[in-house]
Amino acid sequence: MEFAKDMSNKLNELLEKNYDAEKGYLNAMEQVENDRLKMFFKRRASERSMFAKELRTEILQYGETPEKSGTFQGALHRNWMNLKNTFSQNSEEAVLEEAIRGEEASLEEYNAILKDKNLPPSIDALLNKHKNAIQSAINTEKVHEESIS
């Protein structure tokens, strides 16, 4: 019983981060003019929505209640993105920098949980899949950033 609660708490932390990331990408999509970037951010938001759905399913399988929204910290980060974008000369570069920063924070969260050697194989596989997709997004964002700077 304690294991299920502990696992659900960890998954709920990631769930909240994915809600934050989804909202952040939708926010970023509204702040850029470049159609390629808009589409990229839209795909990332959809991907994070899918991650959240997968995490909710796992939490429910442990008999626990999934979180329903993101974090206060995530809302602050989105507000910071808006403010930075307002005062930046190259707003698309500023948006990408913040997206990278947010994804790197997500990657740290995933890595911290993946260090737990007692993760069930299905959870380990799911979290590694998410982590790899996040790393891929970071790499792509850095390429986009280099192309517009």
Helices and strands as residue ranges (DSSP letters): H 2-31, H 35-61, H 72-87, H 91-114, H 121-148
